[in-house]
Amino acid sequence: MKRHPVLFKVKGRMAEKGETLNSVSEKTGISVHSLSDKINGKSLFNTKEIEKVCGVLDISAEEISIFFAIGVA
């Protein structure tokens, strides 16, 4: 699977919010390894995982497509 440029925005939001892979993992229940793979485009987020990450990173419903859009660079 190719890395997806839009997912790099998730890393940026994590930095803005002072969150790390470990802290997001703890707050969402997604393992650090799985979260890393998903953020780096090696595997896909499911809907529930997106909802959890959005809750931790204060991503509104209107912003979801900015952070998780597939097929948009």
mmJSON file of the N, C-alpha and C atoms, coordinates in Angstrom:
{"data_MODEL":{"atom_site":{
"group_PDB":["ATOM","ATOM","ATOM","ATOM","ATOM","ATOM","ATOM","ATOM","ATOM","ATOM","ATOM","ATOM","ATOM","ATOM","ATOM","ATOM","ATOM","ATOM","ATOM","ATOM","ATOM","ATOM","ATOM","ATOM","ATOM","ATOM","ATOM","ATOM","ATOM","ATOM","ATOM","ATOM","ATOM","ATOM","ATOM","ATOM","ATOM","ATOM","ATOM","ATOM","ATOM","ATOM","ATOM","ATOM","ATOM","ATOM","ATOM","ATOM","ATOM","ATOM","ATOM","ATOM","ATOM","ATOM","ATOM","ATOM","ATOM","ATOM","ATOM","ATOM","ATOM","ATOM","ATOM","ATOM","ATOM","ATOM","ATOM","ATOM","ATOM","ATOM","ATOM","ATOM","ATOM","ATOM","ATOM","ATOM","ATOM","ATOM","ATOM","ATOM","ATOM","ATOM","ATOM","ATOM","ATOM","ATOM","ATOM","ATOM","ATOM","ATOM","ATOM","ATOM","ATOM","ATOM","ATOM","ATOM","ATOM","ATOM","ATOM","ATOM","ATOM","ATOM","ATOM","ATOM","ATOM","ATOM","ATOM","ATOM","ATOM","ATOM","ATOM","ATOM","ATOM","ATOM","ATOM","ATOM","ATOM","ATOM","ATOM","ATOM","ATOM","ATOM","ATOM","ATOM","ATOM","ATOM","ATOM","ATOM","ATOM","ATOM","ATOM","ATOM","ATOM","ATOM","ATOM","ATOM","ATOM","ATOM","ATOM","ATOM","ATOM","ATOM","ATOM","ATOM","ATOM","ATOM","ATOM","ATOM","ATOM","ATOM","ATOM","ATOM","ATOM","ATOM","ATOM","ATOM","ATOM","ATOM","ATOM","ATOM","ATOM","ATOM","ATOM","ATOM","ATOM","ATOM","ATOM","ATOM","ATOM","ATOM","ATOM","ATOM","ATOM","ATOM","ATOM","ATOM","ATOM","ATOM","ATOM","ATOM","ATOM","ATOM","ATOM","ATOM","ATOM","ATOM","ATOM","ATOM","ATOM","ATOM","ATOM","ATOM","ATOM","ATOM","ATOM","ATOM","ATOM","ATOM","ATOM","ATOM","ATOM","ATOM","ATOM","ATOM","ATOM","ATOM","ATOM","ATOM","ATOM","ATOM","ATOM","ATOM","ATOM","ATOM","ATOM","ATOM","ATOM","ATOM","ATOM"],
"id":[1,2,3,4,5,6,7,8,9,10,11,12,13,14,15,16,17,18,19,20,21,22,23,24,25,26,27,28,29,30,31,32,33,34,35,36,37,38,39,40,41,42,43,44,45,46,47,48,49,50,51,52,53,54,55,56,57,58,59,60,61,62,63,64,65,66,67,68,69,70,71,72,73,74,75,76,77,78,79,80,81,82,83,84,85,86,87,88,89,90,91,92,93,94,95,96,97,98,99,100,101,102,103,104,105,106,107,108,109,110,111,112,113,114,115,116,117,118,119,120,121,122,123,124,125,126,127,128,129,130,131,132,133,134,135,136,137,138,139,140,141,142,143,144,145,146,147,148,149,150,151,152,153,154,155,156,157,158,159,160,161,162,163,164,165,166,167,168,169,170,171,172,173,174,175,176,177,178,179,180,181,182,183,184,185,186,187,188,189,190,191,192,193,194,195,196,197,198,199,200,201,202,203,204,205,206,207,208,209,210,211,212,213,214,215,216,217,218,219],
"type_symbol":["N","C","C","N","C","C","N","C","C","N","C","C","N","C","C","N","C","C","N","C","C","N","C","C","N","C","C","N","C","C","N","C","C","N","C","C","N","C","C","N","C","C","N","C","C","N","C","C","N","C","C","N","C","C","N","C","C","N","C","C","N","C","C","N","C","C","N","C","C","N","C","C","N","C","C","N","C","C","N","C","C","N","C","C","N","C","C","N","C","C","N","C","C","N","C","C","N","C","C","N","C","C","N","C","C","N","C","C","N","C","C","N","C","C","N","C","C","N","C","C","N","C","C","N","C","C","N","C","C","N","C","C","N","C","C","N","C","C","N","C","C","N","C","C","N","C","C","N","C","C","N","C","C","N","C","C","N","C","C","N","C","C","N","C","C","N","C","C","N","C","C","N","C","C","N","C","C","N","C","C","N","C","C","N","C","C","N","C","C","N","C","C","N","C","C","N","C","C","N","C","C","N","C","C","N","C","C","N","C","C","N","C","C","N","C","C","N","C","C"],
"label_atom_id":["N","CA","C","N","CA","C","N","CA","C","N","CA","C","N","CA","C","N","CA","C","N","CA","C","N","CA","C","N","CA","C","N","CA","C","N","CA","C","N","CA","C","N","CA","C","N","CA","C","N","CA","C","N","CA","C","N","CA","C","N","CA","C","N","CA","C","N","CA","C","N","CA","C","N","CA","C","N","CA","C","N","CA","C","N","CA","C","N","CA","C","N","CA","C","N","CA","C","N","CA","C","N","CA","C","N","CA","C","N","CA","C","N","CA","C","N","CA","C","N","CA","C","N","CA","C","N","CA","C","N","CA","C","N","CA","C","N","CA","C","N","CA","C","N","CA","C","N","CA","C","N","CA","C","N","CA","C","N","CA","C","N","CA","C","N","CA","C","N","CA","C","N","CA","C","N","CA","C","N","CA","C","N","CA","C","N","CA","C","N","CA","C","N","CA","C","N","CA","C","N","CA","C","N","CA","C","N","CA","C","N","CA","C","N","CA","C","N","CA","C","N","CA","C","N","CA","C","N","CA","C","N","CA","C","N","CA","C","N","CA","C","N","CA","C","N","CA","C","N","CA","C","N","CA","C"],
"label_alt_id":[null,null,null,null,null,null,null,null,null,null,null,null,null,null,null,null,null,null,null,null,null,null,null,null,null,null,null,null,null,null,null,null,null,null,null,null,null,null,null,null,null,null,null,null,null,null,null,null,null,null,null,null,null,null,null,null,null,null,null,null,null,null,null,null,null,null,null,null,null,null,null,null,null,null,null,null,null,null,null,null,null,null,null,null,null,null,null,null,null,null,null,null,null,null,null,null,null,null,null,null,null,null,null,null,null,null,null,null,null,null,null,null,null,null,null,null,null,null,null,null,null,null,null,null,null,null,null,null,null,null,null,null,null,null,null,null,null,null,null,null,null,null,null,null,null,null,null,null,null,null,null,null,null,null,null,null,null,null,null,null,null,null,null,null,null,null,null,null,null,null,null,null,null,null,null,null,null,null,null,null,null,null,null,null,null,null,null,null,null,null,null,null,null,null,null,null,null,null,null,null,null,null,null,null,null,null,null,null,null,null,null,null,null,null,null,null,null,null,null],
"label_comp_id":["MET","MET","MET","LYS","LYS","LYS","ARG","ARG","ARG","HIS","HIS","HIS","PRO","PRO","PRO","VAL","VAL","VAL","LEU","LEU","LEU","PHE","PHE","PHE","LYS","LYS","LYS","VAL","VAL","VAL","LYS","LYS","LYS","GLY","GLY","GLY","ARG","ARG","ARG","MET","MET","MET","ALA","ALA","ALA","GLU","GLU","GLU","LYS","LYS","LYS","GLY","GLY","GLY","GLU","GLU","GLU","THR","THR","THR","LEU","LEU","LEU","ASN","ASN","ASN","SER","SER","SER","VAL","VAL","VAL","SER","SER","SER","GLU","GLU","GLU","LYS","LYS","LYS","THR","THR","THR","GLY","GLY","GLY","ILE","ILE","ILE","SER","SER","SER","VAL","VAL","VAL","HIS","HIS","HIS","SER","SER","SER","LEU","LEU","LEU","SER","SER","SER","ASP","ASP","ASP","LYS","LYS","LYS","ILE","ILE","ILE","ASN","ASN","ASN","GLY","GLY","GLY","LYS","LYS","LYS","SER","SER","SER","LEU","LEU","LEU","PHE","PHE","PHE","ASN","ASN","ASN","THR","THR","THR","LYS","LYS","LYS","GLU","GLU","GLU","ILE","ILE","ILE","GLU","GLU","GLU","LYS","LYS","LYS","VAL","VAL","VAL","CYS","CYS","CYS","GLY","GLY","GLY","VAL","VAL","VAL","LEU","LEU","LEU","ASP","ASP","ASP","ILE","ILE","ILE","SER","SER","SER","ALA","ALA","ALA","GLU","GLU","GLU","GLU","GLU","GLU","ILE","ILE","ILE","SER","SER","SER","ILE","ILE","ILE","PHE","PHE","PHE","PHE","PHE","PHE","ALA","ALA","ALA","ILE","ILE","ILE","GLY","GLY","GLY","VAL","VAL","VAL","ALA","ALA","ALA"],
"label_asym_id":["A","A","A","A","A","A","A","A","A","A","A","A","A","A","A","A","A","A","A","A","A","A","A","A","A","A","A","A","A","A","A","A","A","A","A","A","A","A","A","A","A","A","A","A","A","A","A","A","A","A","A","A","A","A","A","A","A","A","A","A","A","A","A","A","A","A","A","A","A","A","A","A","A","A","A","A","A","A","A","A","A","A","A","A","A","A","A","A","A","A","A","A","A","A","A","A","A","A","A","A","A","A","A","A","A","A","A","A","A","A","A","A","A","A","A","A","A","A","A","A","A","A","A","A","A","A","A","A","A","A","A","A","A","A","A","A","A","A","A","A","A","A","A","A","A","A","A","A","A","A","A","A","A","A","A","A","A","A","A","A","A","A","A","A","A","A","A","A","A","A","A","A","A","A","A","A","A","A","A","A","A","A","A","A","A","A","A","A","A","A","A","A","A","A","A","A","A","A","A","A","A","A","A","A","A","A","A","A","A","A","A","A","A","A","A","A","A","A","A"],
"label_entity_id":["1","1","1","1","1","1","1","1","1","1","1","1","1","1","1","1","1","1","1","1","1","1","1","1","1","1","1","1","1","1","1","1","1","1","1","1","1","1","1","1","1","1","1","1","1","1","1","1","1","1","1","1","1","1","1","1","1","1","1","1","1","1","1","1","1","1","1","1","1","1","1","1","1","1","1","1","1","1","1","1","1","1","1","1","1","1","1","1","1","1","1","1","1","1","1","1","1","1","1","1","1","1","1","1","1","1","1","1","1","1","1","1","1","1","1","1","1","1","1","1","1","1","1","1","1","1","1","1","1","1","1","1","1","1","1","1","1","1","1","1","1","1","1","1","1","1","1","1","1","1","1","1","1","1","1","1","1","1","1","1","1","1","1","1","1","1","1","1","1","1","1","1","1","1","1","1","1","1","1","1","1","1","1","1","1","1","1","1","1","1","1","1","1","1","1","1","1","1","1","1","1","1","1","1","1","1","1","1","1","1","1","1","1","1","1","1","1","1","1"],
"label_seq_id":[1,1,1,2,2,2,3,3,3,4,4,4,5,5,5,6,6,6,7,7,7,8,8,8,9,9,9,10,10,10,11,11,11,12,12,12,13,13,13,14,14,14,15,15,15,16,16,16,17,17,17,18,18,18,19,19,19,20,20,20,21,21,21,22,22,22,23,23,23,24,24,24,25,25,25,26,26,26,27,27,27,28,28,28,29,29,29,30,30,30,31,31,31,32,32,32,33,33,33,34,34,34,35,35,35,36,36,36,37,37,37,38,38,38,39,39,39,40,40,40,41,41,41,42,42,42,43,43,43,44,44,44,45,45,45,46,46,46,47,47,47,48,48,48,49,49,49,50,50,50,51,51,51,52,52,52,53,53,53,54,54,54,55,55,55,56,56,56,57,57,57,58,58,58,59,59,59,60,60,60,61,61,61,62,62,62,63,63,63,64,64,64,65,65,65,66,66,66,67,67,67,68,68,68,69,69,69,70,70,70,71,71,71,72,72,72,73,73,73],
"pdbx_PDB_ins_code":[null,null,null,null,null,null,null,null,null,null,null,null,null,null,null,null,null,null,null,null,null,null,null,null,null,null,null,null,null,null,null,null,null,null,null,null,null,null,null,null,null,null,null,null,null,null,null,null,null,null,null,null,null,null,null,null,null,null,null,null,null,null,null,null,null,null,null,null,null,null,null,null,null,null,null,null,null,null,null,null,null,null,null,null,null,null,null,null,null,null,null,null,null,null,null,null,null,null,null,null,null,null,null,null,null,null,null,null,null,null,null,null,null,null,null,null,null,null,null,null,null,null,null,null,null,null,null,null,null,null,null,null,null,null,null,null,null,null,null,null,null,null,null,null,null,null,null,null,null,null,null,null,null,null,null,null,null,null,null,null,null,null,null,null,null,null,null,null,null,null,null,null,null,null,null,null,null,null,null,null,null,null,null,null,null,null,null,null,null,null,null,null,null,null,null,null,null,null,null,null,null,null,null,null,null,null,null,null,null,null,null,null,null,null,null,null,null,null,null],
"Cartn_x":[0.85,0.0,0.893,0.553,1.291,0.971,1.963,1.702,0.75,-0.141,-1.152,-0.841,-0.59,-0.178,-1.156,-2.439,-3.424,-3.245,-2.834,-2.684,-1.565,-0.633,0.4,-0.214,-1.411,-2.095,-2.484,-2.725,-3.025,-1.809,-0.621,0.608,0.74,0.423,0.488,-0.471,-1.689,-2.678,-2.225,-1.617,-1.094,-0.071,0.817,1.841,1.195,0.202,-0.502,-1.138,-1.676,-2.388,-1.468,-0.176,0.769,0.583,0.051,-0.194,0.92,1.163,2.129,1.393,2.09,1.478,1.02,1.862,1.503,0.259,0.179,-0.983,-2.266,-2.176,-3.367,-3.771,-2.781,-3.055,-3.807,-3.315,-3.963,-5.389,-5.596,-6.911,-7.917,-7.428,-8.335,-8.477,-7.5,-7.52,-6.964,-6.394,-5.746,-4.279,-3.744,-2.357,-1.414,-0.278,0.705,1.139,1.403,1.84,0.775,-0.456,-1.554,-1.774,-1.749,-1.933,-0.828,0.395,1.525,1.332,0.953,0.718,-0.382,-1.427,-2.553,-2.165,-1.484,-1.082,-0.062,0.751,1.758,1.244,-0.062,-0.681,-0.399,0.072,0.367,-0.861,-1.848,-3.14,-4.201,-5.455,-6.55,-7.237,-7.689,-8.533,-9.936,-10.622,-12.039,-12.826,-14.111,-14.945,-14.847,-14.903,-14.834,-13.492,-12.407,-11.083,-10.982,-11.536,-11.547,-12.3,-13.439,-14.221,-13.41,-12.7,-11.908,-10.762,-10.053,-8.93,-9.44,-10.553,-11.124,-11.479,-11.991,-12.326,-11.097,-10.015,-8.781,-8.142,-8.181,-7.483,-8.38,-9.591,-10.545,-10.745,-10.974,-11.264,-12.781,-13.351,-14.813,-15.297,-16.597,-17.195,-16.908,-16.888,-16.633,-15.184,-14.277,-12.858,-12.412,-13.257,-12.848,-12.252,-12.881,-12.376,-10.999,-10.662,-9.334,-8.267,-8.577,-7.596,-7.619,-8.755,-8.883,-9.351,-9.365,-9.825,-8.917,-9.513,-8.764,-8.865,-7.738,-7.73,-7.544,-7.3,-7.08,-5.683,-4.883,-3.519,-3.443],
"Cartn_y":[-1.187,0.0,1.248,2.198,3.455,4.339,5.109,6.093,7.143,7.581,8.55,9.92,10.918,12.244,12.916,12.678,13.337,12.904,11.657,11.175,11.882,12.513,13.279,14.44,14.862,15.927,15.456,14.157,13.613,13.793,13.527,13.731,15.196,16.091,17.52,17.912,17.374,17.682,17.111,15.924,15.346,16.292,16.812,17.744,19.01,19.546,20.751,20.544,19.352,19.055,18.498,18.351,17.83,16.347,15.636,14.201,13.398,12.213,11.289,10.024,9.153,7.865,7.146,7.188,6.508,7.102,8.419,9.038,8.809,8.915,8.669,7.199,6.318,4.892,4.625,5.189,4.993,5.526,6.676,7.317,6.678,6.008,5.414,3.907,3.275,1.816,1.139,1.913,1.372,1.155,-0.042,-0.299,0.684,0.945,1.866,1.385,0.093,-0.462,-0.258,-0.577,-0.424,1.038,1.904,3.335,3.879,3.473,3.897,3.443,2.182,1.661,2.447,2.781,3.497,4.935,5.613,6.993,7.064,6.021,5.986,5.359,5.086,4.599,3.154,2.379,0.965,0.093,0.594,-0.067,1.022,0.621,1.594,1.737,2.949,3.198,2.703,2.119,1.85,3.036,3.035,4.17,4.443,3.406,3.589,4.176,3.726,4.258,5.729,6.09,7.497,8.334,7.847,8.57,8.767,7.721,7.808,8.806,8.735,9.641,11.082,11.282,12.626,13.177,12.326,12.76,13.216,12.482,12.825,14.083,14.219,15.329,16.521,16.522,17.617,17.915,16.873,17.025,16.972,18.043,18.13,17.279,17.041,16.281,16.943,18.264,19.003,18.841,18.544,18.429,17.006,16.021,14.62,14.402,14.934,14.704,15.327,16.342,16.975,16.022,15.296,14.45,13.002,12.524,11.113,10.848,11.857,11.671,10.683,9.766,8.802,9.232,9.238,9.608,11.09,11.853,13.285,13.588,14.266,14.585,15.98],
"Cartn_z":[0.0,0.0,0.0,-0.844,-0.912,0.288,0.699,1.754,1.222,2.056,1.628,2.205,1.338,1.808,2.765,2.611,3.471,4.926,5.155,6.523,7.282,6.568,7.245,8.028,7.636,8.365,9.771,9.917,11.243,12.14,11.613,12.389,12.796,11.887,12.184,13.286,13.247,14.29,15.629,15.591,16.825,17.451,16.633,17.13,17.688,16.969,17.427,18.798,19.015,20.262,21.342,21.027,22.013,22.285,21.306,21.459,20.786,21.291,20.719,20.283,19.585,19.233,20.5,21.528,22.776,23.416,23.472,24.13,23.329,22.008,21.175,21.29,21.315,21.472,22.773,23.864,25.162,25.17,24.568,24.597,23.648,22.593,21.612,21.747,22.4,22.49,21.247,20.343,19.145,19.515,19.234,19.612,18.922,19.542,18.977,17.595,17.466,16.185,15.107,15.432,14.478,14.115,15.117,14.883,13.979,14.23,13.399,11.957,11.78,10.426,9.719,10.428,9.828,9.468,10.368,10.106,8.971,8.844,7.789,6.497,6.44,5.214,4.896,5.868,5.634,5.814,6.527,6.667,6.794,6.746,6.717,8.072,8.359,9.521,9.206,10.196,10.008,10.578,10.399,10.812,12.311,13.122,14.581,14.994,14.357,14.679,14.299,13.162,12.751,13.78,14.228,15.235,16.515,16.951,18.182,18.029,16.909,16.671,16.583,15.912,15.813,17.188,18.06,19.411,20.185,20.058,20.771,20.2,18.873,18.217,17.911,18.431,18.215,16.732,15.964,14.535,14.392,13.883,13.756,12.58,12.551,11.456,10.114,10.099,8.869,8.397,9.323,8.995,8.657,8.878,8.683,7.301,6.272,4.912,4.685,5.444,5.33,5.855,6.924,7.584,7.116,6.623,6.292,4.869,3.997,2.625,1.904,1.198,0.402,-1.062,-1.731,-3.14,-3.376,-2.304,-2.426,-1.901,-2.679,-2.234,-1.676],
"occupancy":[1.0,1.0,1.0,1.0,1.0,1.0,1.0,1.0,1.0,1.0,1.0,1.0,1.0,1.0,1.0,1.0,1.0,1.0,1.0,1.0,1.0,1.0,1.0,1.0,1.0,1.0,1.0,1.0,1.0,1.0,1.0,1.0,1.0,1.0,1.0,1.0,1.0,1.0,1.0,1.0,1.0,1.0,1.0,1.0,1.0,1.0,1.0,1.0,1.0,1.0,1.0,1.0,1.0,1.0,1.0,1.0,1.0,1.0,1.0,1.0,1.0,1.0,1.0,1.0,1.0,1.0,1.0,1.0,1.0,1.0,1.0,1.0,1.0,1.0,1.0,1.0,1.0,1.0,1.0,1.0,1.0,1.0,1.0,1.0,1.0,1.0,1.0,1.0,1.0,1.0,1.0,1.0,1.0,1.0,1.0,1.0,1.0,1.0,1.0,1.0,1.0,1.0,1.0,1.0,1.0,1.0,1.0,1.0,1.0,1.0,1.0,1.0,1.0,1.0,1.0,1.0,1.0,1.0,1.0,1.0,1.0,1.0,1.0,1.0,1.0,1.0,1.0,1.0,1.0,1.0,1.0,1.0,1.0,1.0,1.0,1.0,1.0,1.0,1.0,1.0,1.0,1.0,1.0,1.0,1.0,1.0,1.0,1.0,1.0,1.0,1.0,1.0,1.0,1.0,1.0,1.0,1.0,1.0,1.0,1.0,1.0,1.0,1.0,1.0,1.0,1.0,1.0,1.0,1.0,1.0,1.0,1.0,1.0,1.0,1.0,1.0,1.0,1.0,1.0,1.0,1.0,1.0,1.0,1.0,1.0,1.0,1.0,1.0,1.0,1.0,1.0,1.0,1.0,1.0,1.0,1.0,1.0,1.0,1.0,1.0,1.0,1.0,1.0,1.0,1.0,1.0,1.0,1.0,1.0,1.0,1.0,1.0,1.0,1.0,1.0,1.0,1.0,1.0,1.0],
"B_iso_or_equiv":[0.0,0.0,0.0,0.0,0.0,0.0,0.0,0.0,0.0,0.0,0.0,0.0,0.0,0.0,0.0,0.0,0.0,0.0,0.0,0.0,0.0,0.0,0.0,0.0,0.0,0.0,0.0,0.0,0.0,0.0,0.0,0.0,0.0,0.0,0.0,0.0,0.0,0.0,0.0,0.0,0.0,0.0,0.0,0.0,0.0,0.0,0.0,0.0,0.0,0.0,0.0,0.0,0.0,0.0,0.0,0.0,0.0,0.0,0.0,0.0,0.0,0.0,0.0,0.0,0.0,0.0,0.0,0.0,0.0,0.0,0.0,0.0,0.0,0.0,0.0,0.0,0.0,0.0,0.0,0.0,0.0,0.0,0.0,0.0,0.0,0.0,0.0,0.0,0.0,0.0,0.0,0.0,0.0,0.0,0.0,0.0,0.0,0.0,0.0,0.0,0.0,0.0,0.0,0.0,0.0,0.0,0.0,0.0,0.0,0.0,0.0,0.0,0.0,0.0,0.0,0.0,0.0,0.0,0.0,0.0,0.0,0.0,0.0,0.0,0.0,0.0,0.0,0.0,0.0,0.0,0.0,0.0,0.0,0.0,0.0,0.0,0.0,0.0,0.0,0.0,0.0,0.0,0.0,0.0,0.0,0.0,0.0,0.0,0.0,0.0,0.0,0.0,0.0,0.0,0.0,0.0,0.0,0.0,0.0,0.0,0.0,0.0,0.0,0.0,0.0,0.0,0.0,0.0,0.0,0.0,0.0,0.0,0.0,0.0,0.0,0.0,0.0,0.0,0.0,0.0,0.0,0.0,0.0,0.0,0.0,0.0,0.0,0.0,0.0,0.0,0.0,0.0,0.0,0.0,0.0,0.0,0.0,0.0,0.0,0.0,0.0,0.0,0.0,0.0,0.0,0.0,0.0,0.0,0.0,0.0,0.0,0.0,0.0,0.0,0.0,0.0,0.0,0.0,0.0],
"pdbx_formal_charge":[null,null,null,null,null,null,null,null,null,null,null,null,null,null,null,null,null,null,null,null,null,null,null,null,null,null,null,null,null,null,null,null,null,null,null,null,null,null,null,null,null,null,null,null,null,null,null,null,null,null,null,null,null,null,null,null,null,null,null,null,null,null,null,null,null,null,null,null,null,null,null,null,null,null,null,null,null,null,null,null,null,null,null,null,null,null,null,null,null,null,null,null,null,null,null,null,null,null,null,null,null,null,null,null,null,null,null,null,null,null,null,null,null,null,null,null,null,null,null,null,null,null,null,null,null,null,null,null,null,null,null,null,null,null,null,null,null,null,null,null,null,null,null,null,null,null,null,null,null,null,null,null,null,null,null,null,null,null,null,null,null,null,null,null,null,null,null,null,null,null,null,null,null,null,null,null,null,null,null,null,null,null,null,null,null,null,null,null,null,null,null,null,null,null,null,null,null,null,null,null,null,null,null,null,null,null,null,null,null,null,null,null,null,null,null,null,null,null,null],
"auth_seq_id":[1,1,1,2,2,2,3,3,3,4,4,4,5,5,5,6,6,6,7,7,7,8,8,8,9,9,9,10,10,10,11,11,11,12,12,12,13,13,13,14,14,14,15,15,15,16,16,16,17,17,17,18,18,18,19,19,19,20,20,20,21,21,21,22,22,22,23,23,23,24,24,24,25,25,25,26,26,26,27,27,27,28,28,28,29,29,29,30,30,30,31,31,31,32,32,32,33,33,33,34,34,34,35,35,35,36,36,36,37,37,37,38,38,38,39,39,39,40,40,40,41,41,41,42,42,42,43,43,43,44,44,44,45,45,45,46,46,46,47,47,47,48,48,48,49,49,49,50,50,50,51,51,51,52,52,52,53,53,53,54,54,54,55,55,55,56,56,56,57,57,57,58,58,58,59,59,59,60,60,60,61,61,61,62,62,62,63,63,63,64,64,64,65,65,65,66,66,66,67,67,67,68,68,68,69,69,69,70,70,70,71,71,71,72,72,72,73,73,73],
"auth_comp_id":["MET","MET","MET","LYS","LYS","LYS","ARG","ARG","ARG","HIS","HIS","HIS","PRO","PRO","PRO","VAL","VAL","VAL","LEU","LEU","LEU","PHE","PHE","PHE","LYS","LYS","LYS","VAL","VAL","VAL","LYS","LYS","LYS","GLY","GLY","GLY","ARG","ARG","ARG","MET","MET","MET","ALA","ALA","ALA","GLU","GLU","GLU","LYS","LYS","LYS","GLY","GLY","GLY","GLU","GLU","GLU","THR","THR","THR","LEU","LEU","LEU","ASN","ASN","ASN","SER","SER","SER","VAL","VAL","VAL","SER","SER","SER","GLU","GLU","GLU","LYS","LYS","LYS","THR","THR","THR","GLY","GLY","GLY","ILE","ILE","ILE","SER","SER","SER","VAL","VAL","VAL","HIS","HIS","HIS","SER","SER","SER","LEU","LEU","LEU","SER","SER","SER","ASP","ASP","ASP","LYS","LYS","LYS","ILE","ILE","ILE","ASN","ASN","ASN","GLY","GLY","GLY","LYS","LYS","LYS","SER","SER","SER","LEU","LEU","LEU","PHE","PHE","PHE","ASN","ASN","ASN","THR","THR","THR","LYS","LYS","LYS","GLU","GLU","GLU","ILE","ILE","ILE","GLU","GLU","GLU","LYS","LYS","LYS","VAL","VAL","VAL","CYS","CYS","CYS","GLY","GLY","GLY","VAL","VAL","VAL","LEU","LEU","LEU","ASP","ASP","ASP","ILE","ILE","ILE","SER","SER","SER","ALA","ALA","ALA","GLU","GLU","GLU","GLU","GLU","GLU","ILE","ILE","ILE","SER","SER","SER","ILE","ILE","ILE","PHE","PHE","PHE","PHE","PHE","PHE","ALA","ALA","ALA","ILE","ILE","ILE","GLY","GLY","GLY","VAL","VAL","VAL","ALA","ALA","ALA"],
"auth_asym_id":["A","A","A","A","A","A","A","A","A","A","A","A","A","A","A","A","A","A","A","A","A","A","A","A","A","A","A","A","A","A","A","A","A","A","A","A","A","A","A","A","A","A","A","A","A","A","A","A","A","A","A","A","A","A","A","A","A","A","A","A","A","A","A","A","A","A","A","A","A","A","A","A","A","A","A","A","A","A","A","A","A","A","A","A","A","A","A","A","A","A","A","A","A","A","A","A","A","A","A","A","A","A","A","A","A","A","A","A","A","A","A","A","A","A","A","A","A","A","A","A","A","A","A","A","A","A","A","A","A","A","A","A","A","A","A","A","A","A","A","A","A","A","A","A","A","A","A","A","A","A","A","A","A","A","A","A","A","A","A","A","A","A","A","A","A","A","A","A","A","A","A","A","A","A","A","A","A","A","A","A","A","A","A","A","A","A","A","A","A","A","A","A","A","A","A","A","A","A","A","A","A","A","A","A","A","A","A","A","A","A","A","A","A","A","A","A","A","A","A"],
"auth_atom_id":["N","CA","C","N","CA","C","N","CA","C","N","CA","C","N","CA","C","N","CA","C","N","CA","C","N","CA","C","N","CA","C","N","CA","C","N","CA","C","N","CA","C","N","CA","C","N","CA","C","N","CA","C","N","CA","C","N","CA","C","N","CA","C","N","CA","C","N","CA","C","N","CA","C","N","CA","C","N","CA","C","N","CA","C","N","CA","C","N","CA","C","N","CA","C","N","CA","C","N","CA","C","N","CA","C","N","CA","C","N","CA","C","N","CA","C","N","CA","C","N","CA","C","N","CA","C","N","CA","C","N","CA","C","N","CA","C","N","CA","C","N","CA","C","N","CA","C","N","CA","C","N","CA","C","N","CA","C","N","CA","C","N","CA","C","N","CA","C","N","CA","C","N","CA","C","N","CA","C","N","CA","C","N","CA","C","N","CA","C","N","CA","C","N","CA","C","N","CA","C","N","CA","C","N","CA","C","N","CA","C","N","CA","C","N","CA","C","N","CA","C","N","CA","C","N","CA","C","N","CA","C","N","CA","C","N","CA","C","N","CA","C","N","CA","C","N","CA","C","N","CA","C","N","CA","C"],
"pdbx_PDB_model_num":[1,1,1,1,1,1,1,1,1,1,1,1,1,1,1,1,1,1,1,1,1,1,1,1,1,1,1,1,1,1,1,1,1,1,1,1,1,1,1,1,1,1,1,1,1,1,1,1,1,1,1,1,1,1,1,1,1,1,1,1,1,1,1,1,1,1,1,1,1,1,1,1,1,1,1,1,1,1,1,1,1,1,1,1,1,1,1,1,1,1,1,1,1,1,1,1,1,1,1,1,1,1,1,1,1,1,1,1,1,1,1,1,1,1,1,1,1,1,1,1,1,1,1,1,1,1,1,1,1,1,1,1,1,1,1,1,1,1,1,1,1,1,1,1,1,1,1,1,1,1,1,1,1,1,1,1,1,1,1,1,1,1,1,1,1,1,1,1,1,1,1,1,1,1,1,1,1,1,1,1,1,1,1,1,1,1,1,1,1,1,1,1,1,1,1,1,1,1,1,1,1,1,1,1,1,1,1,1,1,1,1,1,1,1,1,1,1,1,1]
}}}
